[in-house]
Amino acid sequence: MEVSLCKATLDDAAKLHEMQVKAFMPLLEKYQDYETNPANESLKKVITRFNQPFTDYYLIKNLEVTIGGIRVIKMDNESYRVSPIFILPEHQGKGIAQKVFAIIEEIYHNARSWELDTIMQEEGLCHLYEKIGYRKTGKTRKINEKITIVFYKKPQIK
C-alpha cells in the first residue's frame, strides 16, 4: 500500500464531497445522526470550508488513485484538529489511516497538539486513534439515543 497526500484545491471540492458522502453513509444509516454526520453535509458546506484560511484539505492517494480525504484545521497556539478524515469503504481496514496521520504529523511538524472526535460506539475507530497516541479528553456529546461523540487529544513530543 503506497499512501501519499496531495494538497487539494477548490477544483477537488466536488470529488472530496462525493467520497465523504460514500465513506460516511454506512454510519449515517446506522446512527441516523443527520445533524453531525459528514455524509449529510452539502457540497456548499465543503466549499465554504475550503475557503477558510485556517483549513487545509488533502486528497489521500494509493499510488495515483484518490481513495479519501482529510481536513486539517489550524487552531491557536500550534494546535491542529482533524475533521474529518475519510477513506472509501473498499479501502478501509488496510492501515491507510495510520499512514495518513504519520504523513500529516510530518507536514505539520510544528504542532504542539492534535485533536479529533469520533463515534464512541465505533470501537474500531476509537482503537485506531488510541493506537496512534490519541487520548480521550473526558468530553463527550450525546447526539441521540444511538450515538455519542467522544473527543480526543494528542500532545506532540518535541
C-alpha positions in Angstrom: 0.0 0.0 0.0 1.7 3.2 -1.2 -0.1 6.0 0.6 0.5 9.7 -0.2 -1.2 13.0 0.3 -1.8 15.7 -2.2 -2.9 19.2 -1.2 -6.4 19.7 -2.5 -7.6 22.7 -4.4 -11.1 24.1 -4.8 -11.4 22.1 -8.0 -11.2 19.0 -5.9 -14.2 20.0 -3.6 -16.9 18.1 -5.5 -14.7 14.9 -5.6 -14.0 15.2 -1.9 -17.6 15.7 -1.1 -18.6 12.7 -3.2 -16.1 10.5 -1.4 -17.0 11.9 2.0 -20.7 11.0 1.4 -19.7 7.5 0.3 -17.4 6.9 3.2 -19.8 8.2 6.0 -23.1 6.8 4.6 -22.9 3.5 6.4 -22.5 5.4 9.7 -25.4 7.8 8.8 -27.7 4.8 8.1 -26.6 3.1 11.4 -26.9 6.0 13.8 -29.2 8.4 11.9 -27.3 11.5 13.2 -28.5 13.8 10.4 -27.1 16.9 12.3 -23.5 15.9 12.5 -22.7 13.1 10.1 -20.4 14.3 7.2 -22.5 12.2 4.7 -25.3 14.6 5.3 -23.2 17.8 4.5 -23.8 19.7 1.4 -21.2 20.5 -1.3 -21.7 24.1 -0.4 -20.5 23.5 3.2 -17.4 21.7 1.9 -16.7 24.6 -0.4 -17.2 27.1 2.5 -14.6 25.1 4.5 -12.2 25.1 1.6 -12.3 28.9 1.6 -11.4 29.2 5.3 -7.8 30.5 5.7 -7.3 28.1 8.6 -8.3 24.9 6.7 -6.2 22.6 4.5 -7.7 19.7 2.6 -5.7 16.8 1.3 -6.5 14.0 -1.1 -5.5 10.6 0.2 -4.0 8.5 -2.6 -2.9 5.0 -3.1 -0.4 5.1 -5.9 -2.3 7.6 -8.2 -5.8 6.6 -7.2 -7.7 9.0 -4.8 -9.2 6.9 -2.1 -10.1 9.5 0.6 -9.6 12.9 2.1 -8.5 14.7 5.3 -9.2 18.2 6.5 -6.7 19.8 8.9 -7.8 22.9 10.9 -5.2 25.2 12.2 -6.2 26.4 15.7 -4.4 28.7 18.1 -1.0 28.1 19.6 0.3 25.5 17.1 -2.7 23.2 17.8 -4.4 21.3 14.9 -7.7 19.5 14.5 -8.5 16.7 12.1 -12.2 16.9 11.0 -13.0 14.9 9.0 -10.8 12.1 7.7 -12.4 9.6 5.4 -11.4 6.6 3.3 -13.7 5.0 0.8 -15.3 1.8 2.2 -13.4 -0.6 -0.1 -10.1 0.7 1.1 -10.9 0.8 4.9 -9.2 -1.6 7.3 -5.9 -1.7 5.5 -3.8 0.6 7.8 -4.2 3.6 5.5 -5.4 6.0 8.2 -2.4 5.3 10.3 -0.1 6.2 7.4 -2.1 9.3 6.7 -1.7 10.5 10.3 2.0 9.9 10.2 2.3 12.0 7.0 0.1 14.8 8.4 2.3 14.9 11.6 5.4 15.3 9.3 3.8 18.1 7.3 2.7 19.9 10.5 5.9 19.1 12.4 5.5 22.3 14.4 2.3 21.0 16.0 2.1 21.1 19.8 -1.1 19.1 19.8 -3.7 17.4 17.7 -7.4 17.0 18.3 -10.3 15.0 16.8 -13.5 13.4 17.7 -15.3 10.2 16.7 -18.2 8.0 17.5 -17.8 6.4 20.9 -19.9 3.3 19.8 -17.4 2.6 16.9 -14.8 0.6 18.9 -12.6 0.2 15.8 -12.3 3.9 15.3 -11.6 4.6 19.0 -9.0 1.8 19.0 -7.3 3.3 15.9 -6.9 6.7 17.4 -5.7 5.4 20.8 -3.2 3.1 19.0 -1.6 6.2 17.3 -1.4 8.2 20.5 -4.7 10.0 21.0 -6.2 10.1 24.4 -9.8 10.7 25.5 -10.2 14.2 26.9 -13.2 13.2 29.0 -15.5 15.3 27.0 -18.4 13.6 25.2 -21.5 14.8 23.4 -24.7 12.7 23.1 -26.2 13.2 19.7 -29.2 10.9 20.0 -30.0 7.6 21.8 -27.8 5.7 19.4 -24.7 7.8 19.2 -22.3 9.7 21.4 -19.3 11.7 20.2 -16.1 11.3 22.1 -13.2 13.9 22.0 -9.5 13.0 21.7 -6.3 14.9 22.0 -2.7 14.0 21.2 0.2 16.1 22.5 3.3 16.1 20.4 6.6 15.3 21.9 9.2 17.8 20.7 
